[in-house]
Amino acid sequence: MANMSYCRFENTTRDMEDCLHALEYDEVLAEDLSDYEASALKDFVSLAKEIVSFEDQINDILTEYNENGN
């Protein structure tokens, strides 16, 4: 099920933190991955790089958010 727009970043961030935690603490073993999970892990890295490429746009959105008194 897709995230609702009002909480998509909150939910996705929690999921990403869970994935990073698993990587950090060596909970991801190659022999335990399915083909789908191996493909998703590769996509995870690609998405992380793409997210970084949006850093300026994200910062602009957050600046506007803060300027609006939020």
Backbone hydrogen bonds, N-H to C=O, Kabsch-Sander energy under -0.5 kcal/mol:
donor,donor_aa,acceptor,acceptor_aa,energy
7,C,4,M,-1.9
8,R,4,M,-0.7
11,N,7,C,-2.7
12,T,8,R,-2.3
13,T,9,F,-2.5
14,R,10,E,-1.8
15,D,11,N,-2.0
16,M,12,T,-2.8
17,E,13,T,-2.6
18,D,14,R,-2.0
19,C,15,D,-2.1
20,L,16,M,-2.8
21,H,17,E,-2.5
22,A,18,D,-2.1
23,L,19,C,-2.1
24,E,20,L,-3.1
25,Y,21,H,-2.3
26,D,23,L,-1.5
27,E,22,A,-3.1
28,V,22,A,-0.7
29,L,27,E,-0.7
32,D,29,L,-1.6
33,L,29,L,-0.6
33,L,30,A,-1.2
38,A,34,S,-2.5
39,S,35,D,-2.2
40,A,36,Y,-2.3
41,L,37,E,-2.4
42,K,38,A,-1.9
43,D,39,S,-2.3
44,F,40,A,-2.4
45,V,41,L,-1.5
46,S,42,K,-1.7
47,L,43,D,-3.0
48,A,44,F,-2.1
49,K,45,V,-2.1
50,E,46,S,-2.0
51,I,47,L,-2.9
52,V,48,A,-2.0
53,S,49,K,-1.4
54,F,50,E,-0.6
54,F,51,I,-1.5
55,E,52,V,-1.8
58,I,54,F,-2.7
59,N,55,E,-2.7
60,D,56,D,-2.3
61,I,57,Q,-2.2
62,L,58,I,-2.4
63,T,59,N,-2.4
64,E,60,D,-2.4
65,Y,61,I,-2.4
66,N,62,L,-2.4
67,E,63,T,-2.3
68,N,64,E,-1.3
69,G,66,N,-1.4
70,N,65,Y,-1.5
